Amino acid sequence: MTPDEPAGAPHVPGCSEALVLLMGFIDGELAPEDIRRVEDHLAVCPSCRAEHAAYRRLGHAADALATEEVRVSTEHAWERIYDRLTRSVGWVLLWVGLTLILGWTLWELGSEFLTDSEVPMVLRVGVGTFIGGLLLLTINFLRERLYRRKTERYDEVIR
């Protein structure tokens, strides 16, 4: 209360004070005298009335979301489990098969090439190193993919 207000007159808060009290006002947590002060301020301040209306709409929207029932289709859940399982097994089988075929092909080509005494030693060592590196990288790639699948944090995110 300011010195020039009569002793019985209610104190109308300024915008900053009214905005501090606004959430308590909306939630019904204020004392009766504070409720009256906020109501008096809202009666004379269009910007605080707009803020009050926006908070009320937000509260109603949040209440509507909180009461919405979540439905889970067990059929859809089983389809997702089946899809993920078959996709995972399919990828593992594909990569294992590809690795075996690539390894066998490189071994056959490499063993003939590497044992041919007419091919210079530098070329045989270079091709042998290339084949070993290719196999090592393929195996490392498979290992990383399997590890990441187990530890991927955003695997369940639907895009």
C-alpha positions in Angstrom: 0.0 0.0 0.0 1.3 3.4 -0.9 1.2 6.4 1.5 -1.5 8.3 -0.6 -3.9 5.3 -0.7 -6.8 5.2 1.9 -6.3 2.7 4.7 -9.2 0.4 3.6 -8.6 0.5 -0.2 -7.2 -2.7 -1.8 -3.7 -2.5 -3.2 -3.7 -3.1 -7.0 -0.3 -4.6 -7.9 1.8 -3.5 -10.9 2.4 -5.8 -13.8 5.6 -7.3 -12.4 3.9 -8.2 -9.1 0.8 -9.5 -10.9 2.8 -11.7 -13.2 4.6 -13.3 -10.3 1.2 -14.1 -8.7 -0.4 -15.2 -11.9 0.5 -18.9 -11.8 -0.7 -19.2 -8.2 -3.9 -17.4 -9.2 -4.5 -19.8 -12.1 -3.7 -22.8 -9.9 -6.0 -21.5 -7.1 -3.1 -21.4 -4.6 -3.3 -17.7 -3.5 -4.8 -16.3 -0.4 -8.1 -14.5 -0.8 -6.6 -11.0 -0.6 -4.0 -11.9 -3.3 -6.7 -13.3 -5.5 -8.6 -10.0 -5.2 -5.5 -8.0 -6.0 -4.7 -10.1 -9.1 -8.4 -9.8 -10.3 -8.3 -6.0 -9.8 -5.1 -5.8 -11.8 -6.4 -8.0 -14.6 -9.5 -5.8 -14.8 -7.4 -2.8 -15.7 -4.4 -4.3 -17.6 -4.9 -5.8 -21.1 -1.4 -7.2 -21.5 -1.7 -9.2 -18.2 -5.2 -10.3 -19.3 -3.7 -11.6 -22.5 -0.9 -13.4 -20.5 -3.5 -14.9 -18.2 -5.6 -16.1 -21.2 -2.5 -17.7 -22.8 -1.6 -19.5 -19.6 -5.2 -20.8 -19.2 -5.2 -22.1 -22.8 -1.9 -23.8 -22.1 -3.3 -25.4 -19.0 -6.4 -26.7 -20.7 -4.2 -28.1 -23.5 -2.0 -29.9 -20.9 -5.0 -31.2 -19.1 -6.4 -32.6 -22.4 -3.1 -34.4 -23.1 -2.9 -35.8 -19.6 -6.3 -37.4 -19.8 -5.9 -38.8 -23.3 -5.8 -42.6 -23.3 -2.8 -44.3 -24.9 -3.8 -47.3 -26.9 -1.3 -50.0 -27.8 -2.1 -52.5 -30.4 -0.6 -55.9 -29.5 -0.9 -56.9 -33.1 1.2 -53.9 -34.2 3.7 -54.6 -31.4 4.2 -58.2 -32.5 4.6 -57.1 -36.1 7.4 -54.7 -35.0 9.1 -57.4 -33.0 8.9 -59.9 -35.9 10.1 -57.2 -38.4 13.1 -56.3 -36.2 14.0 -59.9 -35.5 13.8 -61.0 -39.1 15.6 -57.9 -40.3 18.4 -58.4 -37.8 18.8 -62.1 -38.6 18.7 -61.3 -42.3 21.5 -58.7 -42.0 23.7 -61.0 -39.9 23.2 -63.9 -42.4 23.9 -61.6 -45.3 27.1 -60.2 -43.8 28.4 -63.6 -42.6 27.7 -65.1 -46.1 29.3 -62.1 -47.8 32.4 -62.4 -45.6 32.7 -66.1 -46.2 32.3 -65.7 -50.0 34.7 -62.8 -50.1 37.2 -64.5 -47.8 37.1 -67.8 -49.8 37.4 -65.9 -53.2 40.3 -63.8 -52.0 42.0 -66.9 -50.5 41.7 -68.9 -53.7 42.9 -66.0 -55.9 45.5 -65.0 -53.3 46.9 -68.5 -52.8 47.4 -69.1 -56.6 48.8 -65.6 -57.0 50.9 -65.6 -53.9 52.5 -69.0 -54.7 53.4 -68.2 -58.3 57.1 -67.7 -58.4 57.0 -65.7 -61.6 55.2 -62.9 -59.9 57.6 -60.4 -58.2 57.8 -60.6 -54.4 56.8 -56.9 -54.0 53.6 -57.5 -55.9 52.8 -60.7 -54.0 53.4 -58.9 -50.6 51.3 -56.0 -51.8 48.3 -58.1 -52.9 48.6 -60.3 -49.7 48.5 -57.1 -47.6 45.6 -55.8 -49.5 43.6 -59.0 -49.1 44.4 -59.1 -45.3 43.4 -55.5 -44.9 40.1 -56.0 -46.8 39.2 -59.0 -44.6 40.2 -57.2 -41.4 38.1 -54.1 -42.3 35.1 -56.3 -43.3 35.2 -58.2 -40.0 35.7 -54.9 -38.0 32.7 -53.4 -39.8 30.5 -56.3 -38.9 31.7 -56.2 -35.3 30.9 -52.5 -35.0 27.5 -52.9 -36.6 26.6 -55.6 -34.1 27.9 -53.6 -31.2 26.1 -50.4 -32.2 22.9 -52.2 -32.6 23.1 -53.3 -29.0 24.0 -49.9 -27.7 22.1 -47.5 -30.0 20.2 -45.1 -27.8 17.9 -43.8 -30.5 16.9 -47.1 -32.0 13.3 -46.8 -30.9 12.8 -43.4 -32.4 10.3 -43.5 -35.2 11.1 -41.1 -38.0 
